[in-house]
Amino acid sequence: MARKTKTNGSYICEQSYKKSAKIRLEEFLAVFDKEDTVLICIVADPDSMASAMAIKRLLRYRVKQITIAHPNEISRLNNLEMVDRLRIPLIKMGSVKMSDISKKIIVDSQPDHLPIFEKITFDAIIDHHPLSQEWETPYVDIRPDYGAASSMMVEYLRAAGIKPSVALATALFYGIKVDTQDFEKEARLADGISFRYLFDIANRNLVRKFELTDLRRSELKYFSIALNELKYSKGKFYTHIGKVKNPDILVIIADFLNHVADIDWVLVSGIHGDNLVVIVRCDGYRKNAGDLAAGVFGHLGSAGGHKGAARAQVPLKALELTEYEINSQTLMRLTSNHMS
């Protein structure tokens, strides 16, 4: 069972925190038998996919069959490019016949993350997010002081004496880059050690390809809309895009506008489904995008983030506005009083 222990303001998994990589590996492998059919469950993103690939490599000659499954739609072009280029064998959770599975692992997540996971009895949990509760699970390794699950998996591989293939190293390298935001987010020395170990093995040109592949040709029109609707006021940019098929485009536009000199705040909004999505960017030095998002929209929907980057998603009905009543001026009115 995983137990919570307070260390440096974070909850960590006491059972696994003090153990060496070698002991963790031995205890993890002891969960599985030669005839096991194993299911690895993830919420598909670069870190979770890379970690699942690493687990599959660890168990390749130790179990009968391994399947990686995810419940979410993979819509980001970067992630689709990663799956395609590295030929990651993924299937949807709905395609899994649970009666054929003898052992189940969840990585880069915990069983209470999604309702579909709550119905599954897991045999192993490996994660780097805060421990959400005590888990009565045969094997638990939760280390929230790590910046990426991929960093943890590098330690498993090295303890097993396994040098990752170029494809696996590339996936893990990219997973660490994404989840630590190129080490701009909180990370620890272990993340840097794993990253450096992968540096000479991974195909870094391919990683660059993943990073650059984030925009569809059909989405270029949104840049024109953003610039036409752009409002400026005292070092702040506001722009409302209107309806979007994928809210990721709002992030791309916000990051683009955040490169403009002498701009302290960037707010980009759009309508996705029945929700208003707002992306916030600032310098993160004396300002806090997460506090702004939570302060303005937290009582209406989901909102929050980090000092330099944040996101809010609010049902239109909670704002008592229709999609036709929201524009850049509305965005300015909703948020300007909360910015310094």
N, C-alpha and C positions, 0 to 999 in steps of 0.2 A: 504494500500500500504506500502511496506517495503521501508524505506529510509536509506541511508548510512550515518553513523556518524563515524568520525575518532577518535579512542580511542587506545592509546598505540601502534600506528602504524598499527592497524588492522581496517578494516571496520566491523561494527557491525550493526545489524538491530535495529534501534532506537525504532521502534514501540514495539518490544517485549522485548528488553534488560532490561528495567527498571521495567517491570511488575513482580508481584509475581507469583509463580507457580500456585496458586489458580486462579488468574485472567486469566492466560494463558489457564488453563484447561477449565474454563467456556466459554471463547471465542472460543476455539477449538470445544467444544461439541455443541455450539450454531449453528455451521455450518450445523449440521446433523439433519435429521428428522427420525421418526420411520420407514417410508416406504422406506428409502434410500437403494440402492444397491451400496456399496462402493468398489472402486478399489484402492489398495495401490500399487504404482509403486516403484520399487527399482532396483538398479544395484546390483545384489546379491553378498554380501560378509557378513562376520560375523556381522558387526555393523548394516548394513541395514536390514538384516534378523531379528536380534534381535529387532530392533526398530519397524519393521513392526508387529512382534508378539505382542509387547507392545500396539501398536495402535489397533490391533484387539481385545486385551483384554479390552481396554478402551471403545470400541464401541460395545462390544459383545451384550449387552442388550439394545442398543440404536438405532440400525439400523436393517434392514431386512436381509442383507447379506453382507459379506466381502470377498474379493478376494485379494490375494497377487500375483503380477505378476512381472516378470523380463524379459528383452530382451536378456541378456547375457548368454552365456554358462557357467555353473558351472563346472570348470575343476579341480580346486585344491582339492586334496584329503581331506584336513582339512575341507573345506567347504561342501563337499559331505558327510563326516562323521557327521558333525553338522546337516545337513538336515535330514539324515537318523535316527540318534540317538534321535533327538528331534522331529521327525515327523513333520517337518515344511511344511505346505500345500502351495506349490508353483506351479504356472503354468506359461507357457511362454506367453509373451505379444501377440504373434500372435494368441493365442487361445481365447483371450478376445473379446467378441462381445460388442463393445462400446455402441451400442444402448440400451443395457440392464443395463448400468451403469448410475447412477444418480449423484454420487459424486466421485471425484478423488483426491487422496492424493499422494504426492511424498515425500519420506523421505530419508535422508542421501544423497541428491542430489538436483539439481535444474533443471528447465525445459529446460535450454539450454545445459545440459550435453550431451545429445544424440539427434540426429535428430528425433527419434521415440517419444521422450518426447515433442519436440517442437510442435508437431501436437495436443497435448492434452491441453485442458483448465482445469487447476487444481483449486480445491477449497481450498486446504491447502498445504503449503510447510513447512516442518520441516527439518532443516539441520544444520550442524556445519562447513560447508565449507564457505569461504569468499563469501559475497553477490556479485553475478556477475552482477546484474542490478536491477533496481527497478521493483518489481513484482506487477501487478494489480490483486491481488488474495485476496479472502475474508479473509483468515487467513494465516499469515506468521510468522514463528518463526525461525530466522536464527541467530545462535550464534557462530561465528567462533573462539571465544576464548575458546570454549569447545573442549576437545580432542576427544570426541565421541558423536554421536547422541544418543547412548544408555544411556549416562549419563543424557541427557536431558529427555529421556523417563522415567527414574527412578523418576525424579522429578514430571512428570505428574502422574505416578502411585501413588506416595506418597500423592500428592495433592488430588487425588481421593479416598484416603483411601483404596487402593487395595494392598494387599500383594501379590507379584508375586508367581506363582507356582514354584516348583523346576525347571521345564523345562524352564520357562520364565526367571527366575533368572540366570540360567546357561547360557542361550543365551546372556543376557545382560552383565553378568560378562565377558564372552569371548569376546563380542563385544568391551568392554572398554579395555581389555587387548591387543587386536589386534590393535585397532586404536591408542592407546597411546604407542604401542610397550613396554608394561610393564612399562609405565610412563617414558620411556626414551625420547619420543618425547614431544613436548610442550603440556602441559595440565594445568588445573587449579584446585583449591581446590574443586570445585564442582564435578569434575571427581573422586577425591579421596573420597569424601563423598558418592557418589553413589556406588563406588566400595566397600567401607567398609560396606555399608548397605546390599549389595548383598552377602558379604563374607560368612556369616553364613547360607544363604539360598541356594546358588548355590551348585551343585554337582561338587566340584573342581576336583575330580578324573576323571570325565567325560571330564572336560575342558582339563586336562592333556592328555587324550586320543586324543582329537581333535588336540592338539599341536604336538603330536608325530606322527600322521598319515599324513605324507606328502610325502611319497616315495613309488612308485610301485616296485615290484620285478623286472619288466622288465627294470627299470631305474638304477639298480645297475651297469650295464655295463658302464654307463657314468662316474662312479667314476674311473674305470680302465682306461678309455680313458683319463680322466683329469690328473691322476697321470703319465701316460705314456708320455703325451704331455707337462707336467709341465716344465716351464722355470723359473729360479731364477736369479735375478740380483739386487744386492745392496739392500736387504730387500724388494724386490718386487717379487710377484708370477704372472706369466702369464700362462694361459692355454686356448686352443681352443678345444671345444668338437666336432665340426662339426655339422651335422644335428641333430636336436632334434624335437620330436613330441610336446613337451610342454616346453616353456622357463622357467617354474618354476624350472626345474631341475638345471638350471644355478645358480639360487639364492641359492639353497640348497648347491651346491658344493662351491660357493663363501663363504657362511657362515661357512662351514666346514673348508676351508683353512684359513679363518680369525682367527681361533683358534690357529694357529701355532705361537710359540714364535718368537720374533725378526722379524716379518713380518709387514712392514708398509703399504704396498698396496697389494691388491688382485684384479686381473682382470680376469674374466672368460667370454668367448664368445662362441657363437654358431649360427648356421643358422636355422632360423624358417621361413618357407615359402620362400619369396624372400628378407628377411631382415637379417642383422647382428644384433644380440642382444648382448650387452655387459653389464655385471654386475660388479659394482665397489664397493669395500669395503676398508676402512682405519680406523684409530683410531678415526678420527673425532675431534681430539684435536687441533693439529696445521695444519692439512690437511683437505681438503674439497673435498669429492667424487663428490658432486653435481657440483661444479665448474669445476672439471676435465671433467666430462661427457659432460657438456655444452660446455666447451672450445674446446674439441676435436671433438665432434659429433653434437653439436647444430645447426651448419649451414647446416648439411646434413640430419638431421631427428629430431626425438623427443629425447631429452636428458635432464637430470636433476636429482635432488634428494636432499638429506640432507647431512650434513657434513660427516657422517659415511657411508652412503649407497646411491648408485645412479644406474641409468639404462639408457642405450641408445638403441634406435632402429633405424637403418639406412637402407634404401633400398640398396641392393648390387650395383645397377646401379649408385647410387650417389657416391659410392666409386670407381667406374670404375674398379671393381674387380669381378671375378667369385667366386663361393663358393670353387672352387678347388685351388684358389690362396691365400686363407686365412688360416693361421695356427697360432700357438703361437708366432712365430717369427714376423709375420705380426702385430699381436696385440701389441707386444712390440714396433715395429717400429712406429705404429700409435700414441702411447700414452706416450712413455718414456720421450719425451722432455717437457711434460706438468706436470711432477711430480717432487716434491722437495724431 
